[in-house]
Amino acid sequence: MEERAVQYAEVAKLFGFVLSQYRLYSEKHPASQQAVANFCDRLEQILRSEPSLTLGFVGGSLLANEVSIDSKRTGVAELLRESHRLRLESLIFEKGITENEISSFFKILAMPPVVLVQKGGLAKVFEGENLQHVRLGTARYRMVKEEEEVVDKSKIGGADGEKAEPGIESARRIERVSDLVEHCLTDGNHEVEFDFERLIYEIEKKPEAIAEVVVGQAKDLAALRRVVDGLRCFLADRLAPHMLEEGRDFSHPITRLARGVRKAMEAPEAPAEFKTAAAELAEMLERCADVIKLELVVKVFEQSGGDLNSLVKAAEKLLRSREVRERLKEPLRERLGELGLGEKEKEQVFAALEESRAPRRSHKIEVSSEEYEELSRLKRDFEQELAQRVQEATAALERDKQRIQNEKDRVDSVIRNLGAGLVVVGVDGKIQVLNPAAEKLLGLSQSDGKGLPISEAIRDEHLLALAKGPLGDNDDRLTKEIELRSVNDETRRVLQASTAVIENEDGKTVGMVSVLSDITKQKELDEAKSKFVAHVSHELRTPLVAIDESLAILMREEAGSVSSQQAQFLDIARRNISRLSRLVNDLLDVAKLEAGKMDLRPTTFPVKELLHHVVETVGGWANERGITLEEIYPAEDVSLEADPDRLIQVVTNLLGNAVKFTPEQGTIAVAVDGNWNDQEIALGPCVAISVHDSGIGIPQEDQDRIFKKFEQVNLASPEGMSSTGLGLTIAKEIVALHGGKIWVESKEGEGSRFAFAIPRRIKDRVKPLRNSAGLSPAS
């Protein structure tokens, strides 16, 4: 269950990431395509064992196939916010879904709210895309007529006691006003029942938002009339009786709803025909509020046993404004007559209401001259105190304003004079700040770029590094290198883009900032240096091979006999030639990694056979030092899909280091775990290989440094051996090329354990096979 929850949470995390990419870029942008591909891979893994994935949004919580997902996990809160914004109750992804369907799905979700409303709402746009394997958790309904009962005919049978025909649909619940609006706009021939508490809560808390939905989803005036009339019928015929039964005054939210509808219809962007009918349709909804007020007054009168004082008090409370009283005067008179009140009693009621509404008369108050002087003094003191307080508060505000302005001026000055380009992007993907250096680098002015989506303002596809990466994820600082063509397309500039996520006090992502540095010259020098190193290394290889072969001939005495002292010198020379050859090979490997030209040739092979070969190769050296080598394998042999030659290079390096730094009579264990699980690197099982020695150990402060180029721990090996400091760097990059990771566990004086893990199969890798672009040249 825990493993499933982790997979579901990863889908939620990737869901939010894909949506953010689609809002920044088009669906054809590499960043968007890569995000969708990752989402598809994770979804496909789940759908291998389950027919579908259902994401349910219930009471502010996320359920994935009935498994509750912790809202603290990355991306879950963002997904819940999106479901609330889009009024989604559930999403269903079914087996067989394609990457094109998922891309179309996210394209719809990324539409601005205004565009969705103009196109008829989410459900209508969704239907138009004809997505076969993605479903929204929504349904269409109709209101139940007063004389009808809500029944499921498939359960109780028809008139003859038989089950109803399969085509007959049972009643569904309307839980949101948006469902009611959709019902009014589409089909009214389906039975419905209402979730009154949920609808009441929505109308009480968000009447203005409902008004925007009512007006926004109607294409023309005829459709808007249907919606308002349907809403009026629901409020007057369904909701009002329910509220009156509980004795609750629900008229105020309805009045706000009516005013919101009128405001939306009279908005500048609204069609002209909407504006002409605004007052009429708003009045239709106002009448519903009048009905509730009137019936509540009557109910209070009935419950009081016909007490006229109670009737007057209720009317004073509910019919407060003069306009409402005038409008309801005759309907109230008629209802009181129906309840048996005579004309005299009715006149008493309305006279009492008029008296309570009449303005209170002022009365003259006489005070002595002493009291008048005291009151005047108090007034003067109060005015002086008030003026002084206002002056002090104003001065304090002015000081704060000046301080903030000074801070702003300083920050603006720093940003303007930065040698590096600076781009600030909001969470909506729009550029907020662009300093002069960025304008020059990107060929875009502040006036033209500010407020535009970054995907529109900067169209070079290579600039995806400005926003690539999950906003709000743990890795919230990114550094990328990007290439940018000049305006005349004749030259290229290499920029280093350092991007960081901006969060508010609540930890919510509100945007990001990218600093662009022109490193074209540095890259040219680095490339020249790398080419030089590679060239020199190649040139050194040929004479080294010739020298090594010549020394071998001399040591075999094929060119004549040699003395024991000469043989000793020849052996020393050949060992140093071998060491120099390893150095040249390491330099060539590093050059390939830096250039991204180290290609992997994966094949499937048994891990045990490969490791045993390496152990036999290093075994002679270990035996000379009295070191015991142990091999620990699982009961069943494990197969691995990888480049065997490169893995031999990694294991040989780790095992060679272990022999070098383990004292005589020590032990070294080579172990394999064929079912290592790591969701960060693989969707399926991994193979973990470790080398554990009883050597001198590595200090904690050196454990990260040893994987960097030309870095060595400042500890002498038992025989004073030294190395280039490139072995672990190369090993780390080879493991990364396989989509895996390498690490060390060690305590000084207690030995070390070097381990690496890679996915067993290429298709299970979270990160695809890549070149080594992440290895920067040495300075």
C-alpha positions in Angstrom: 0.0 0.0 0.0 2.8 2.4 0.8 4.5 1.7 -2.5 1.2 2.5 -4.3 0.9 5.7 -2.4 4.4 6.8 -3.4 3.6 6.1 -7.1 0.3 8.0 -6.8 2.0 10.9 -5.1 4.6 11.0 -7.9 1.8 11.3 -10.5 0.4 14.3 -8.5 3.8 15.9 -8.4 4.3 15.4 -12.2 0.7 16.6 -12.8 1.5 20.0 -11.3 4.8 20.2 -13.1 3.3 19.5 -16.6 0.6 22.1 -16.0 3.2 24.7 -15.1 5.2 23.9 -18.2 2.1 24.2 -20.4 1.4 27.6 -19.0 4.9 28.7 -19.7 5.3 27.1 -23.1 3.4 25.7 -26.0 2.6 22.0 -26.1 5.3 21.6 -28.8 8.1 23.0 -26.7 10.8 20.6 -25.7 10.2 21.4 -22.0 6.5 20.6 -22.3 7.1 17.4 -24.3 9.7 16.1 -21.8 7.3 16.9 -18.9 4.5 15.0 -20.6 6.8 12.1 -21.4 7.8 11.8 -17.8 4.1 11.9 -16.7 3.2 9.2 -19.3 6.0 6.9 -18.0 4.8 7.2 -14.4 1.2 6.7 -15.4 2.0 3.7 -17.6 3.7 2.0 -14.7 0.5 2.3 -12.6 -1.7 1.2 -15.5 0.3 -2.0 -16.0 -1.2 -3.5 -12.9 -4.5 -1.5 -12.6 -7.2 -0.9 -15.2 -7.4 2.9 -14.5 -6.2 5.6 -12.2 -9.0 7.7 -10.5 -8.0 10.9 -8.8 -10.8 12.0 -6.5 -11.0 15.4 -4.8 -13.1 15.1 -1.7 -13.4 17.7 1.1 -10.0 19.2 0.4 -8.3 15.8 0.2 -6.8 13.7 -2.7 -7.8 10.1 -3.2 -6.0 8.0 -5.8 -7.7 4.7 -6.5 -9.3 5.0 -3.0 -5.8 5.5 -1.4 -5.5 8.8 0.6 -2.5 10.9 -0.4 -0.8 13.1 2.2 -1.4 16.7 1.2 2.1 17.6 2.5 3.7 15.7 -0.4 5.1 17.8 -3.2 2.5 18.7 -5.8 -0.6 17.5 -3.9 -1.6 20.9 -2.6 -1.2 22.4 -6.1 -3.3 19.6 -7.7 -6.1 20.2 -5.1 -6.0 24.0 -5.8 -6.4 23.2 -9.6 -9.3 20.9 -9.0 -11.1 23.5 -6.9 -10.4 26.2 -9.5 -11.7 24.0 -12.3 -14.5 22.6 -10.1 -13.4 19.0 -10.7 -14.6 16.2 -8.5 -12.6 13.4 -10.1 -10.3 12.6 -13.0 -10.0 9.1 -14.5 -7.1 7.9 -16.7 -7.8 4.6 -18.4 -5.5 1.9 -19.8 -4.6 2.6 -23.4 -4.2 6.3 -23.0 -1.8 7.9 -25.4 0.8 10.7 -25.1 -1.2 12.8 -27.5 -4.4 12.5 -25.4 -2.5 13.5 -22.3 -1.0 16.5 -24.2 -4.4 17.6 -25.3 -5.8 17.2 -21.8 -3.1 19.4 -20.2 -3.5 21.9 -23.1 -7.2 22.3 -22.0 -6.4 22.6 -18.3 -3.7 25.3 -19.0 -6.2 27.6 -20.8 -6.8 30.9 -19.1 -10.2 31.0 -17.2 -11.5 33.7 -19.5 -10.9 31.5 -22.6 -12.6 28.5 -20.9 -15.7 30.5 -20.2 -15.8 31.9 -23.7 -15.6 28.4 -25.1 -18.5 27.2 -23.0 -16.7 25.9 -19.9 -14.4 23.0 -19.2 -16.9 20.2 -19.8 -17.8 21.5 -23.3 -14.1 22.0 -24.3 -13.3 18.6 -23.0 -16.1 17.0 -25.1 -14.9 18.7 -28.2 -11.4 17.2 -27.9 -12.9 13.7 -28.0 -10.5 12.2 -25.5 -11.2 8.5 -25.3 -9.2 7.5 -22.2 -9.5 10.5 -19.9 -12.8 11.3 -18.2 -14.0 14.1 -15.9 -16.1 13.2 -12.9 -19.1 15.3 -13.9 -22.6 14.5 -15.1 -25.7 16.1 -16.5 -29.0 16.4 -14.7 -32.5 17.8 -14.9 -34.7 19.1 -12.0 -37.3 16.8 -10.6 -40.8 18.1 -11.2 -43.0 18.7 -8.1 -45.3 15.7 -8.8 -42.4 13.3 -9.5 -40.5 11.1 -7.0 -36.8 10.4 -7.2 -36.5 6.7 -7.7 -34.1 4.2 -9.3 -36.4 2.3 -11.6 -33.7 -0.2 -12.3 -34.0 -1.3 -8.7 -37.7 -1.3 -8.0 -39.0 -2.2 -11.4 -41.5 -0.6 -13.7 -45.3 -0.6 -13.5 -45.5 -4.3 -13.9 -42.9 -5.0 -11.3 -40.2 -5.7 -13.9 -36.8 -4.0 -14.0 -36.7 -0.8 -16.0 -35.1 -0.8 -19.4 -31.3 -0.4 -19.5 -31.6 3.0 -21.3 -33.5 4.7 -18.4 -31.1 6.7 -16.2 -31.5 6.9 -12.4 -31.6 10.3 -10.7 -28.3 12.0 -10.0 -27.3 14.6 -7.4 -26.6 18.2 -8.2 -24.1 19.4 -5.7 -22.7 22.6 -7.3 -24.4 25.6 -8.9 -22.2 25.1 -12.0 -24.0 21.7 -12.5 -27.3 23.5 -12.3 -26.2 26.1 -14.9 -25.0 23.3 -17.2 -28.3 21.6 -16.8 -30.2 24.7 -17.7 -28.0 25.2 -20.8 -28.2 21.6 -22.1 -30.9 19.0 -21.4 -33.7 19.1 -19.0 -35.0 15.5 -19.5 -33.0 13.8 -16.7 -34.1 13.4 -13.2 -32.1 15.1 -10.5 -32.0 15.5 -6.7 -30.2 18.2 -4.8 -27.5 18.4 -2.1 -29.2 21.4 -0.4 -26.5 22.0 2.2 -23.7 22.1 -0.3 -25.6 24.4 -2.6 -26.7 26.7 0.2 -23.1 26.9 1.4 -21.9 27.8 -2.1 -24.6 30.5 -2.6 -23.9 32.0 0.9 -20.1 32.1 0.5 -19.6 32.8 -3.2 -22.7 34.6 -4.8 -20.5 37.0 -6.9 -18.5 34.1 -8.3 -21.7 32.2 -9.1 -22.9 35.3 -10.9 -19.8 35.3 -13.2 -20.4 31.6 -14.0 -24.1 32.2 -14.8 -23.3 35.0 -17.2 -20.0 33.6 -18.5 -21.4 30.3 -19.7 -24.3 31.7 -21.7 -23.5 32.2 -25.3 -26.4 34.6 -26.0 -29.4 36.3 -24.3 -31.7 33.4 -24.9 -29.4 31.0 -23.1 -28.9 33.5 -20.3 -32.6 33.8 -19.8 -32.9 30.0 -19.6 -30.2 29.9 -16.9 -31.6 32.8 -14.8 -35.1 31.3 -15.1 -33.9 27.9 -14.1 -32.0 29.4 -11.2 -35.0 31.4 -10.1 -37.2 28.3 -10.2 -34.7 26.4 -8.1 -34.4 29.2 -5.5 -38.1 29.8 -5.2 -39.5 26.3 -5.6 -36.8 24.2 -4.1 -34.4 26.1 -1.9 -36.9 28.6 -0.3 -39.1 25.9 1.2 -36.1 24.1 2.5 -34.8 27.3 4.2 -38.2 28.3 5.5 -38.6 25.0 7.1 -35.4 25.7 9.1 -36.4 29.3 9.7 -33.2 30.7 8.1 -33.1 34.1 6.3 -31.5 33.3 3.0 -32.5 36.5 1.3 -29.3 38.4 1.6 -27.1 36.0 -0.4 -29.8 35.9 -3.1 -29.8 39.7 -3.2 -26.0 39.7 -3.6 -26.4 37.1 -6.4 -28.9 39.3 -8.2 -26.6 42.3 -8.0 -23.6 40.2 -9.1 -25.6 39.0 -12.2 -26.5 42.6 -13.0 -22.9 43.8 -12.6 -21.6 41.0 -14.8 -24.2 41.7 -17.5 -23.4 45.4 -17.5 -19.6 44.8 -17.6 -17.8 46.6 -20.5 -16.9 43.3 -22.1 -20.4 41.9 -21.9 -22.5 41.8 -25.2 -24.9 44.7 -25.8 -28.0 42.5 -25.5 -26.9 41.4 -22.0 -26.7 45.0 -20.9 -30.2 45.9 -22.0 -31.7 43.0 -20.1 -29.6 43.3 -17.0 -32.2 45.0 -14.8 -35.0 42.7 -15.9 -33.1 39.4 -15.1 -31.7 40.8 -11.9 -35.2 41.6 -10.8 -36.2 38.0 -11.4 -33.7 36.9 -8.8 -34.6 39.7 -6.4 -38.2 38.4 -6.3 -36.8 35.1 -4.9 -35.4 37.1 -2.0 -38.7 38.9 -1.5 -40.5 35.5 -1.3 -38.2 34.3 1.5 -38.6 37.6 3.4 -42.3 37.5 3.1 -42.8 33.9 4.1 -40.4 34.3 7.1 -42.6 37.2 8.4 -45.7 35.0 8.0 -44.0 32.0 9.7 -43.0 34.1 12.8 -46.6 35.3 13.0 -48.0 31.8 12.8 -45.5 30.4 15.4 -46.4 33.3 17.8 -50.0 32.2 17.9 -51.2 35.3 16.0 -49.4 37.9 18.1 -49.4 41.2 16.3 -46.3 42.5 18.2 -44.3 39.5 17.0 -45.5 40.2 13.5 -44.4 43.8 13.6 -41.0 43.0 15.1 -40.4 40.3 12.4 -41.4 42.8 9.7 -39.2 45.5 11.1 -36.2 43.1 11.1 -36.7 41.5 7.7 -38.2 44.4 5.7 -35.7 47.1 6.7 -35.4 49.2 3.6 -38.1 51.5 2.4 -37.9 50.0 -1.1 -38.5 46.5 0.1 -41.4 47.5 2.4 -43.1 49.4 -0.5 -42.6 46.4 -2.8 -43.9 43.9 -0.3 -46.7 46.0 1.2 -49.5 44.6 -0.9 -48.3 41.0 -1.0 -48.0 41.1 2.8 -51.5 42.6 3.2 -52.8 39.8 1.0 -51.1 37.1 3.0 -52.3 38.5 6.3 -55.8 38.5 4.9 -55.4 34.8 4.0 -54.4 34.2 7.6 -57.7 35.7 8.9 -56.6 39.3 9.9 -59.3 42.0 9.4 -58.7 45.4 7.9 -58.4 47.1 11.2 -55.7 44.7 12.4 -53.8 45.0 9.2 -53.9 48.8 9.4 -52.5 48.6 12.9 -49.6 46.5 11.7 -48.7 48.8 8.9 -49.1 51.9 11.1 -46.7 50.4 13.6 -44.3 49.7 10.8 -44.5 53.3 9.5 -43.9 54.6 13.1 -40.9 52.4 13.5 -39.5 53.7 10.2 -40.2 57.3 10.9 -37.1 59.4 11.8 -36.7 60.1 15.5 -37.4 63.7 16.5 -34.6 65.7 18.1 -35.1 67.1 21.6 -33.6 70.3 23.0 -31.2 69.8 26.0 -30.4 72.7 28.3 -27.0 72.9 30.0 -25.4 75.5 32.3 -22.7 77.9 31.1 -20.1 76.0 33.2 -21.1 72.7 31.6 -21.0 74.3 28.1 -17.5 75.6 28.8 -16.3 72.2 30.0 -17.8 70.5 26.9 -16.2 73.1 24.7 -12.8 72.5 26.4 -13.1 68.8 25.9 -14.0 69.3 22.3 -10.9 71.5 21.7 -8.7 69.1 23.6 -10.0 66.2 21.6 -9.5 68.0 18.3 -6.0 68.9 19.3 -5.1 65.4 20.4 -6.7 64.0 17.2 -4.7 66.4 15.0 -1.5 65.6 16.9 -2.1 61.8 16.6 -2.9 62.1 12.9 0.3 64.3 12.3 2.5 61.7 14.2 1.0 58.8 12.2 1.4 60.7 9.0 5.0 61.5 9.8 5.7 57.8 10.6 4.1 56.7 7.4 6.1 59.2 5.4 9.3 57.9 7.0 8.4 54.3 6.2 7.5 55.4 2.7 10.8 57.1 2.2 12.7 54.2 3.7 10.9 51.8 1.3 11.5 54.1 -1.6 15.2 54.3 -0.7 15.4 50.5 -0.6 13.6 50.3 -3.9 16.0 52.8 -5.5 19.0 50.9 -4.2 17.6 47.5 -5.5 16.7 49.1 -8.8 20.2 50.6 -9.1 21.8 47.2 -8.3 19.6 45.4 -10.8 20.3 48.1 -13.5 24.1 48.0 -13.0 24.4 44.2 -12.7 26.9 42.9 -15.2 24.8 39.7 -15.6 21.3 39.7 -17.1 18.4 39.3 -14.7 15.0 38.0 -15.6 12.1 37.7 -13.1 9.1 35.6 -14.1 5.9 35.4 -12.1 4.1 32.1 -11.3 1.8 32.7 -14.3 4.8 32.6 -16.6 4.8 36.3 -17.4 8.0 38.5 -17.3 8.0 41.0 -14.4 11.5 42.4 -14.5 14.2 42.6 -17.3 17.4 44.5 -16.5 19.5 46.3 -19.2 22.1 43.4 -19.4 19.3 40.9 -20.0 17.8 43.2 -22.6 21.1 43.3 -24.5 21.6 39.5 -24.2 18.1 38.6 -25.3 17.5 41.4 -27.7 14.3 42.3 -25.9 13.4 45.7 -24.3 11.8 46.1 -20.9 8.8 47.9 -22.3 8.2 45.1 -24.9 8.9 42.2 -22.6 7.3 43.2 -19.3 3.9 41.5 -18.8 4.3 39.1 -21.7 4.4 35.3 -21.2 8.0 34.2 -21.4 7.1 31.7 -24.2 5.8 34.6 -26.3 8.5 37.2 -25.4 11.5 34.9 -25.9 10.9 32.4 -28.7 14.3 30.8 -29.0 13.7 27.1 -28.1 17.1 26.9 -26.4 15.9 29.3 -23.6 13.8 26.6 -21.9 16.5 26.6 -19.2 15.0 29.8 -17.9 12.1 27.9 -16.5 12.9 24.2 -16.8 12.4 22.3 -13.7 9.5 21.8 -11.2 8.5 25.0 -9.5 8.4 24.5 -5.7 10.2 21.1 -5.9 13.1 20.3 -3.6 15.6 21.2 -6.3 14.6 24.9 -6.5 18.0 26.2 -7.7 19.0 25.3 -11.2 22.1 26.2 -13.3 22.0 25.5 -17.0 24.0 26.5 -20.0 22.1 27.7 -23.1 23.0 28.8 -26.6 21.5 31.9 -28.1 21.8 33.1 -31.7 22.5 36.7 -32.4 19.8 38.9 -34.1 21.6 38.5 -37.5 21.9 34.7 -36.9 25.6 34.9 -37.6 27.1 34.3 -34.2 26.2 32.2 -31.1 26.5 33.3 -27.5 26.7 30.8 -24.6 24.8 31.9 -21.5 24.9 30.4 -18.0 21.4 30.6 -16.6 21.1 30.3 -12.8 17.5 29.9 -11.9 15.9 30.0 -8.4 12.3 29.7 -7.2 10.8 32.6 -5.3 8.5 31.7 -2.4 6.4 33.8 -0.1 6.2 33.6 3.7 3.9 30.6 3.5 6.3 28.6 1.3 4.1 29.0 -1.8 5.8 29.5 -5.1 5.2 33.0 -6.5 7.7 33.1 -9.3 11.3 32.6 -10.2 14.4 34.6 -11.0 17.1 33.8 -13.6 20.5 35.4 -13.8 22.2 35.2 -17.2 25.9 35.3 -17.6 27.7 35.5 -20.9 30.3 32.8 -20.7 31.0 32.5 -24.5 34.7 33.3 -24.1 35.1 31.0 -21.1 33.4 28.2 -23.1 35.7 28.8 -26.1 38.8 28.6 -23.8 37.5 25.5 -22.1 36.8 23.8 -25.4 40.2 24.8 -26.7 41.8 23.4 -23.5 39.8 20.2 -23.7 40.8 19.7 -27.4 44.4 20.3 -26.5 44.3 17.8 -23.6 42.6 15.2 -25.9 45.1 15.8 -28.7 48.2 15.6 -26.5 46.8 12.4 -24.8 46.3 10.8 -28.2 49.8 11.8 -29.3 51.3 10.4 -26.1 49.5 7.0 -26.6 51.6 5.9 -29.6 55.1 6.5 -28.1 54.0 5.0 -24.8 52.9 1.8 -26.5 56.2 1.6 -28.4 58.2 2.2 -25.2 56.2 -0.4 -23.3 56.7 -3.0 -26.0 60.4 -2.2 -26.2 60.8 -2.7 -22.4 58.9 -6.0 -22.6 61.3 -7.2 -25.3 64.3 -6.3 -23.1 62.8 -7.9 -20.0 62.2 -11.1 -22.0 66.0 -11.0 -23.0 65.1 -11.3 -26.7 67.6 -8.6 -27.5 70.3 -10.1 -25.2 70.8 -10.9 -21.6 70.4 -8.3 -18.9 71.8 -8.3 -15.4 69.7 -8.4 -12.3 70.2 -4.7 -11.6 69.3 -3.9 -15.2 66.2 -6.0 -14.9 65.2 -4.1 -11.7 65.6 -0.8 -13.6 63.6 -2.1 -16.5 60.8 -3.2 -14.1 60.7 0.2 -12.5 60.5 1.9 -15.9 57.7 -0.4 -17.1 55.6 0.2 -14.0 55.9 3.9 -14.5 55.0 3.5 -18.2 51.9 1.6 -17.1 51.0 4.3 -14.7 51.5 7.0 -17.4 49.3 5.0 -19.7 46.5 4.9 -17.1 46.8 8.6 -16.7 46.5 9.1 -20.5 43.5 6.8 -20.7 41.9 8.7 -17.8 42.5 12.0 -19.5 40.9 10.7 -22.7 37.9 9.5 -20.8 37.4 12.8 -19.1 37.7 14.6 -22.5 35.0 12.3 -23.9 32.8 12.9 -20.9 33.2 16.7 -21.1 32.4 16.7 -24.8 29.4 14.4 -24.3 30.9 11.8 -26.7 31.2 8.8 -24.4 28.6 6.4 -25.9 27.2 3.5 -24.1 26.7 0.1 -25.7 24.2 -1.6 -23.5 23.7 -5.3 -23.6 22.2 -7.9 -21.1 24.6 -9.9 -19.1 24.9 -11.7 -15.7 26.2 -9.5 -13.0 28.0 -12.3 -11.1 30.1 -13.2 -14.2 31.3 -9.6 -14.7 32.2 -9.0 -11.0 34.0 -12.3 -10.7 36.1 -11.3 -13.7 37.1 -8.0 -12.0 37.9 -9.8 -8.7 40.2 -12.3 -10.6 41.9 -9.3 -12.3 42.7 -7.5 -9.0 43.1 -10.7 -7.0 46.9 -11.1 -7.7 47.6 -7.6 -6.3 45.4 -8.3 -3.3 47.1 -11.7 -2.6 50.6 -10.0 -2.7 49.3 -7.7 0.2 47.7 -10.6 2.1 44.2 -9.1 1.6 41.2 -11.4 1.6 38.6 -10.8 -1.2 35.1 -11.9 -0.5 32.3 -12.1 -3.1 28.6 -12.0 -1.9 25.9 -12.7 -4.5 22.2 -13.4 -4.2 20.9 -16.9 -4.5 19.6 -16.3 -8.0 21.9 -14.7 -10.5 20.9 -11.2 -11.6 20.9 -10.0 -15.2 21.6 -6.4 -16.0 21.1 -4.3 -19.1 24.1 -1.9 -19.3 27.5 -1.4 -20.9 29.6 -4.1 -19.4 33.0 -2.6 -20.4 32.1 0.7 -18.7 30.9 -1.1 -15.5 34.1 -3.1 -15.4 35.9 0.2 -15.5 33.8 1.5 -12.5 34.2 -1.7 -10.4 37.9 -2.0 -11.2 38.4 1.5 -10.0 36.5 1.0 -6.7 38.1 -2.4 -6.0 41.6 -1.0 -6.9 41.2 1.9 -4.5 40.0 -0.5 -1.8 43.2 -2.7 -2.2 45.4 0.4 -2.3 44.0 1.9 1.0 43.5 -1.4 2.9 46.4 -2.5 5.2 47.9 -5.9 4.9 45.9 -8.8 6.2 42.7 -6.8 5.7 39.5 -7.8 4.0 37.4 -6.5 1.1 33.9 -7.6 0.3 32.2 -7.2 -3.1 28.4 -7.5 -2.8 25.4 -7.4 -5.1 21.7 -6.5 -4.3 19.5 -7.4 -7.3 16.3 -5.9 -5.8 17.4 -2.5 -4.7 14.5 0.0 -4.9 15.0 3.7 -5.6 12.1 5.6 -7.1 14.4 8.5 -7.9 16.3 6.6 -10.6 14.1 3.7 -11.7 10.4 2.7 -12.0 11.4 -0.9 -11.4 14.1 -2.7 -9.4 17.8 -1.7 -9.5 21.1 -3.5 -9.1 23.3 -2.1 -6.3 27.0 -3.1 -6.3 29.1 -2.3 -3.3 32.8 -2.6 -2.3 33.4 -2.6 1.5 37.0 -2.5 2.8 38.6 -2.5 6.2 41.0 0.3 5.3 41.9 3.6 6.7 38.5 5.3 6.0 37.7 8.8 4.7 37.0 11.9 6.9 33.4 13.2 6.6 34.5 16.5 5.2 36.2 14.8 2.3 33.5 12.4 1.2 31.8 14.8 -1.3 35.1 16.2 -2.6 36.6 12.9 -3.7 34.2 12.6 -6.6 35.5 15.9 -8.1 38.2 16.0 -10.7 41.8 15.9 -9.6 40.7 15.7 -5.9 42.3 13.2 -3.5 42.0 12.6 0.2 45.0 13.9 2.1 45.8 10.4 3.4 48.9 8.4 2.3 48.2 4.8 1.3 50.2 2.1 3.0 52.8 2.0 0.2 52.8 5.7 -0.6 50.9 5.1 -3.8 49.4 8.1 -5.6 46.8 8.6 -8.5 45.5 11.2 -10.8 42.3 11.9 -8.8 40.2 11.2 -11.9 39.1 7.6 -11.2 36.1 8.4 -9.0 35.1 11.3 -11.2 35.0 9.0 -14.2 33.1 6.3 -12.2 30.5 8.8 -11.1 29.9 10.0 -14.7 29.6 6.5 -16.1 27.1 5.6 -13.4 25.2 8.8 -14.2 25.2 7.9 -17.9 23.4 4.7 -16.9 20.8 6.8 -15.0 22.1 5.7 -11.6 23.9 7.2 -8.6 27.1 6.5 -6.6 27.8 7.2 -3.0 30.3 6.5 -0.1 29.7 5.5 3.5 32.8 5.8 5.7 34.3 6.7 9.1 37.9 7.5 9.5 39.8 4.5 10.8 36.8 2.1 10.2 37.0 1.4 6.5 34.8 2.6 3.6 31.9 1.3 1.6 31.6 2.6 -2.0 28.3 1.6 -3.7 26.4 2.5 -6.9 23.0 1.6 -8.1 21.6 1.5 -11.7 18.3 0.4 -13.1 18.2 -3.3 -14.2 16.4 -2.3 -17.4 16.7 0.7 -19.7 13.0 1.2 -20.0 12.6 1.5 -16.2 14.9 4.5 -15.9 13.4 7.7 -14.6 16.2 9.6 -16.4 16.9 8.5 -20.0 20.4 7.6 -21.2 22.2 10.9 -21.6 25.6 12.2 -22.6 27.8 13.8 -20.0 26.9 17.4 -20.5 26.9 17.9 -16.7 30.6 17.4 -16.4 32.2 20.8 -16.6 35.8 21.2 -17.8 38.4 21.8 -15.2 39.7 25.2 -14.7 
